[in-house]
Each structure stands twice: as structure tokens, then as C-alpha cells.
Amino acid sequence: MAEMNGNGSERELSVRHLSRIGQIGIFFGKFVRMFIYQSDWKVLPMAALIAGLVGFALGGDFGVSMEGTLTCAFATVCVCIWNGSFNSIQVICRERGVIKREHRSGMHITSYILAHLMYQLLLCLLQTVVTLIVLYLVGMKFAGRGMFTPWMAVDIGITMLLITYASDLLSLWISTLVHSTTTAMTIMPFILIFQLIFSGGLFSLPKVVEPIELLTISNPGLKAMGSQTKINDLPYSAVNGMIWMVEDIEIGGRVTLGQVLDLLGDEGNPTIAELRAVEVGEKTTVRGIGEELLEGEKFADLLGEPLISDMTLGDAISALLAMEELDDFLNTEVDATASIGEIIDALAADESVKELRNEGLDIHMTVGDAIDMVGREEVMARVEEAASEAMYDPDYSYTSENILHNWIHILIFIVVFALLSVVTLEFIDKDKR
């Protein structure tokens, strides 16, 4: 067996008479010395650099909005896949000749691969810790409790470790298949692209190819991380930008006094029935009732009722109160003991009012004006809430069953790639090289 001495050079040791467990210890020690003396430790500062760039660019959106958090989760999954992939893509093929000699002199392939599994797990754990710390420092705050531990950072760290380790073992298997580091590095970009495109996160794919997503590490990894960050509970803030783009679009229509009176006479509408039952507290005018109705919050639902086109009852009342042609009608005094319903019915039956039923006004306003009339903050909050409900994805539901399902999915990949590495490397003596 070729092993590193203290100076980093190789020397041959016989492993013919060592047990499988004994060989695991020998090989694990060899990999640790390679980590120190052959600069394999450089993967840690590289992981920190990549995490820093991602966190600096996207960390501010984490936990703020649905789409921002999903983007951060996707980028974090990419970091984990990148770290794991480049840990082991060359480790087998770069010493293939040495492995063949050692195998012929008594090396057990299972011992060699198990030593790699232990070493790569330790390396992935260190990378995960470094990545978490750097992401936190540059703005991605993993605040709150996790589903399985008191700290969300630990729960997310478990997901990151599983993704990194599964990617590591995928690359380890690829390294057992190819015969040169050049070939390994040529294949690697295609593997990464496949993982990212078929993650099922940011890219919309035809349904016919959706089953392919189940063959990627990134898909269960992104689902687990999306669940842990409670993406479905966050607002979908992109709608703010959409509203801003349409604020200058004009809307409008024509409303008549008759349309407003007819709507206010519809007792089949529970909101209108409640309004009609309200008694006027003091002697007032029709204009006073209209202004009080617009200023109050109790009948906000009624004022939002569509009357014609995009115009609401609130828009119509505001427009009618501004019409000079209706001044005599609007200044009509009403009995203080009457309810609003009685007043509306009396006015609708009045002959002078009947003559004004067709009086109306063409209203033109922009979407922005309409939003300001209702209240910009309230409109934005309701639109964001409605958008979040529409964007709800059951794959990201915050449940222990969902997270565990995705963790098990990744663990299956880990077991499969480990077994494939053993099986593939067992045929190393059949190389023509």
C-alpha cells in the first residue's frame, strides 16, 4: 500500500495480512495526512469564499419574502453540491495505478471505500460548519426554532450536510468510473448542470420530465430546505413590482344615481342589509350620510363592491358627491329618527329624485389613484397575502413528515452511491491500462 510519510513522499507498505478493519484505519490515516500535506485542506477556505459570495448577494432577502427565500435556499443547495462534488471527483482516478497495485497485494476494496466514506463525511461536516458560519456572518440569519432541534441553523445544517455528502459520494463513484482526472473534470460540469436544472425549484419544466427530478440530489435537498425556512408562510412580494408597473393604467366607467340607489336597496346582500338598519344619529343631509359612509371603516366591504367595470361603490359615491348637478339632492335634509334604509327608500320614491336617476358621471382614474383611495398599505398587504395563498406549494409544507421524507430520499442516494463505488472499483484489475 502506498502511504504518505511525514515529508509527504510515498512509501510502500504490505497490507496483505491486515484485517479489513485494520486496513480502514490505515487508509483513513493516509487520507488525513494527504489533507494536511497535499493541501486538500484548501477546500475549506474555498467553501467559505463561495458561501460568502452567495450570502453577500442574496442574504438580505432570506426570510423576507417567498421568492427571495426560495432563491437563497436554491443558491445554498448549489453551494453544497459544488462543495461535495469537488471534494472527491479526482481522489480515485488520480491514484488509480496505486490502487491496482495495492489491490493485487491484498487491499480490500470495501476497506478502502469505507475509509473514504469516513474521511469524506468528516470533510463535508467541516465544510457545512464553515458554510453556515459564513452565511450567518454575511446576512442570512437562521433565527427561531427548528423542527427537530431548538435551533433552525442546526436543522438546516443537517440538510446541508446530507446534500454535500450525497454530492461527494456521487463524485466518488464517478471517480471510480473514469481513468484520468481530465476526464473527471470534463464530466463534472454536466453533472452539476443536470442537478441544478432538474432541481424543480426555480426552473419551470414540462410535466413529462418531472420524474427525472427524483433522480437528483438537489430536488429533495431544495424541498427540505424550503420546508425548514417556512417558505409558504412568507409574503410573495414580487406583486408589489407588478402593481407598480400598472399604476399608470387608466380605468373607469359611467355611474348613475339610479345604479347607486338600486345597489343600496338590495336587502338580499347581508352587508347592505346591515347598513340599511343603521339609524342616523342626528339631523343630517344626504351628502353627510355619504361622507360618513366613506370615512368609516365598518362598511369597507360594501364600498369595495363592484358596481360597473372596475368601479366600486365607494368610487361611485365619491364621484356623485362631487357632482354639482346633484347639489339640491345631496343637500336634502333627512329625519334624525330614520334608518339609512328608510331614507334611501324615501329618496328613491321621491318624484324629483326619480328625474335624476339617469344623472351620472364618467369617472376616469389610474390604478394608482384607485389604490390610494382604498389605502396603499392595505391593498399591498391583501395582494401579497392572496399571492402567497396562490403560490402555496405542498412540497414546501412545514411538517416533520415532509422534511424526513426528503432526508430519507437523500440518504438513499448516499447508500446507493457508496455501494456503486465498491462494485465499480472491484473491477479495477480488469483495466486495460
ABEGO torsion letter per residue (X at the ends): XBBBBAAGBBBBBBAAABBAAAAAAAAAAAAAAAAAAAGAAAAAAAAAAAAAAAAAAAAAABGABAAAAAAAAAAAAAAAAAAAAAAAAAAAAAAAAAAAAAAAAGBBAAAAAAAAAAAAAAAAAAAAAAAAAAAAAAGBBBBEBBAABABAAAAAAAAAAAAAAAAAAAAAAAAAABABAAAAAAAAAAAAAAAAAAAGBABBBBAAAAAAAAABAAAAAAAAAAAAAGAAABBBAAAAAAAAAAAABBBEEBBBAAAAAAAAABAABAAAAAAAABBBABBBBAAAAAAAAAABAAAAAAAABBABEABBAAAAAAAAAABAAAAAAAABBBBAABBAAAAAAAAAABAAAAAAAABBBBBBBBAAAAAAAAEAAAAAAAAAAAAAAAABBAAABBBAAAAAAAAAAAAAAAAAAAAAAAAAAAAAAABAX
